[in-house]
Amino acid sequence: MGNVAFTRDEAILALDTLYSAGGRRLRPDDEEIIELSRLLNELPVIPNGKKRDFFRSWKGICDQI
C-alpha cells in the first residue's frame, strides 16, 4: 500500500500543530512533530495490521506539511 493522503481530520491536526508553532519552522525531530505522529498513528485511517512501519512517521509528516 502506497502513501495514503491525509484525511480531513489529520489535516486539521497537522494545521493546528503548525499554527501552534507560532511561525517557527518545525523539524522532524521536534517534539510537536513526534507527538503529532503518535496521534495520527492512533487514528483508524488504516487498520493496524495493514500499516507499514513508517505510516505517518515524524519524517513523513514533515515532508507533507
Secondary structure, DSSP 8 states (H G I E B T S, - for coil): -------HHHHHHHHHHHHHTTT----TTSHHHHHHHHHHHHSTTS-GGG--TTTT-HHHHHHH-
